[in-house]
Each structure stands twice: as C-alpha cells, then as structure tokens.
C-alpha cells in the first residue's frame, strides 16, 4: 500500500508491503510489536527503537518528536484539509508526570514545532511542541506542577 505522508512538514511517499517499507527512496526491513498502551518496539536493520504514540498525529521515537500526517489514497477527505490545524489547539499531557519547564507565556507568538512545555514522565523529559503557528491563548500549568494524563497544559490559537 502506498501513502502520501508529511513528517514535520516534509512531504514524501511511504510504501508498505509485508515487513518492508520504502520512504523517500530508502527501503528497510522492519518488524513492530506493541510493548504497552501506545508504546511500540520497532526493529529495523538490526537496531531496536521505542516509538510512543503521543497523539494521533504525534510520535516520539528515541526522545525525538515527529508530527506525522498520513494520507490514504482510499480516503475521500481532501488532502488540503487533512493536515490543517485550525482553531484552538489544546496541548495535553500524554501520561501523568511533572512539569519541568514552561517555555512560553500567554500572548507569545509560536511557530509550528516550537517547544511549549517540558514534562517529565517515567524518568524521561518530553518536550511538547506546537502543532501550528499561532499565539499562546492559555498556559494552564506551571513549573513543578504534577499533571494527569489528558490534562490540558497549553492552548494555542
């Protein structure tokens, strides 16, 4: 199956067949197994990676955050609407943790992919990034605060 994808705003085509994929002209053999809720172990070319699904369009692999949009040619939705982030965007904690650092304040202008807040969960620090360019409408967490999974931390307009 072939998909048009956007990874951190870079367009490409992903082809997936059995245990092999090709992306941007590079082909790899892989296997994937769930290792927890929203956590996957990926084995590629003899190397193991941990991938965590932070939201339907955000994946963390080995500490790096990727914004991913996948466009299935069988879907009827318009491609131009698929990756749009319009209106208010809530940035929520993906798992319980502690806010290590708030990087923005209410009224700050932000770019897509800019860091907003750093949350430590399971001894790992995760930088939550803006899904779109906009203005910080609300900052609902402060340094040192304990947050629950799903709790809204920052709102972007």
C-alpha positions as CSV (number, residue, x, y, z in Angstrom):
1,X,0.0,0.0,0.0
2,X,1.3,3.5,-0.8
3,X,0.6,6.6,1.3
4,X,1.4,10.2,0.9
5,X,2.9,11.4,4.2
6,X,4.1,14.6,5.8
7,X,6.7,14.2,8.6
8,X,7.5,17.5,10.4
9,X,6.2,19.3,7.3
10,X,8.3,17.4,4.8
11,X,6.3,15.7,2.1
12,X,7.1,12.1,1.0
13,X,5.6,8.8,-0.1
14,X,5.6,5.8,2.1
15,X,5.2,2.3,0.6
16,X,4.5,-0.5,3.0
17,X,4.4,-4.2,2.0
18,X,4.6,-7.1,4.5
19,X,7.7,-6.5,6.6
20,X,9.3,-3.9,4.3
21,X,8.8,-0.2,3.7
22,X,10.2,2.4,1.5
23,X,10.3,6.1,2.3
24,X,11.9,8.9,0.3
25,X,13.9,6.4,-1.8
26,X,15.2,4.4,1.2
27,X,14.0,0.8,1.7
28,X,14.2,-1.0,5.0
29,X,13.1,-4.3,6.5
30,X,11.3,-3.9,9.9
31,X,9.1,-5.6,12.5
32,X,6.9,-3.9,15.0
33,X,5.3,-5.1,18.3
34,X,3.2,-3.4,20.9
35,X,5.0,-3.2,24.2
36,X,2.4,-1.2,26.2
37,X,-0.5,1.1,25.6
38,X,0.6,3.5,22.8
39,X,4.2,2.2,23.0
40,X,5.8,0.1,20.3
41,X,9.1,-1.7,19.8
42,X,10.4,-1.3,16.3
43,X,13.2,-3.5,15.0
44,X,14.8,-2.1,11.8
45,X,18.0,-3.2,10.2
46,X,19.1,-5.0,13.4
47,X,18.5,-1.9,15.6
48,X,15.7,-1.5,18.1
49,X,13.7,1.7,18.6
50,X,11.0,2.6,21.0
51,X,8.1,4.6,19.5
52,X,5.4,6.2,21.6
53,X,2.2,7.5,20.1
54,X,1.6,10.8,21.9
55,X,-1.5,11.8,19.9
56,X,-3.0,10.6,16.6
57,X,-0.5,12.9,14.7
58,X,2.5,13.0,17.1
59,X,5.0,10.2,17.6
60,X,8.1,10.2,19.8
61,X,11.0,8.0,18.7
62,X,14.0,7.7,20.9
63,X,13.3,11.1,22.5
64,X,12.6,13.0,19.3
65,X,9.1,14.3,18.4
66,X,7.6,13.8,14.9
67,X,4.4,15.4,13.6
68,X,3.1,12.9,11.1
69,X,0.1,13.2,8.7
70,X,-0.8,10.1,6.6
71,X,-3.0,10.5,3.5
72,X,-4.5,7.2,2.5
73,X,-5.5,7.3,-1.2
74,X,-8.6,5.3,-0.4
75,X,-10.0,8.0,1.8
76,X,-12.4,10.6,0.4
77,X,-11.2,13.5,2.6
78,X,-9.4,16.3,0.7
79,X,-5.7,16.3,1.2
80,X,-5.6,20.0,1.8
81,X,-7.8,19.6,4.8
82,X,-6.0,16.6,6.2
83,X,-3.1,18.3,7.9
84,X,-4.7,21.5,8.8
85,X,-4.6,22.6,12.4
86,X,-7.2,25.4,12.5
87,X,-8.9,26.9,15.5
88,X,-7.8,26.4,19.1
89,X,-5.4,23.6,19.7
90,X,-5.1,22.0,23.2
91,X,-1.7,20.6,24.2
92,X,-2.4,17.8,26.7
93,X,-0.2,15.6,28.9
94,X,0.0,12.2,27.3
95,X,0.8,10.5,30.6
96,X,1.0,11.5,34.3
97,X,4.1,13.5,35.1
98,X,5.7,16.6,36.4
99,X,6.2,19.9,34.6
100,X,9.9,20.6,34.4
101,X,9.8,23.8,32.4
102,X,7.3,26.1,30.8
103,X,8.8,27.6,27.7
104,X,6.1,30.1,26.7
105,X,3.8,32.6,28.3
106,X,0.3,33.8,27.5
107,X,0.4,36.1,24.4
108,X,3.6,34.7,23.0
109,X,3.7,34.0,19.2
110,X,4.8,30.5,18.4
111,X,5.8,28.6,15.2
112,X,4.8,25.1,14.2
113,X,7.1,22.6,16.0
114,X,8.3,25.2,18.6
115,X,8.7,23.8,22.2
116,X,6.0,24.9,24.6
117,X,6.4,22.9,27.8
118,X,8.6,20.1,29.1
119,X,7.0,17.3,31.1
120,X,8.9,14.5,32.9
121,X,7.2,11.1,32.9
122,X,8.8,7.8,33.7
123,X,12.2,9.4,34.1
124,X,12.1,10.8,30.6
125,X,11.7,14.5,29.7
126,X,9.3,15.1,26.9
127,X,9.1,18.5,25.1
128,X,5.5,19.2,24.0
129,X,5.6,21.2,20.7
130,X,3.1,23.4,18.9
131,X,1.1,21.7,16.2
132,X,0.7,25.0,14.3
133,X,1.9,28.6,14.2
134,X,-0.2,30.8,16.4
135,X,-0.5,32.7,19.7
136,X,-0.5,31.1,23.2
137,X,-4.0,31.7,24.5
138,X,-3.6,30.0,27.9
139,X,-0.8,28.4,29.9
140,X,-2.6,26.1,32.4
141,X,0.5,24.5,34.1
142,X,3.4,25.9,36.0
143,X,7.0,24.7,36.7
144,X,6.9,21.9,39.2
145,X,3.2,21.1,38.8
146,X,2.1,17.5,38.8
147,X,-0.2,16.7,35.8
148,X,-2.5,13.9,35.0
149,X,-2.8,12.1,31.6
150,X,-5.1,14.1,29.3
151,X,-4.8,17.3,31.3
152,X,-4.6,20.4,29.1
153,X,-1.3,22.2,29.6
154,X,-1.2,24.9,26.9
155,X,-3.8,26.3,24.4
156,X,-2.7,27.7,21.1
157,X,-4.9,29.9,18.8
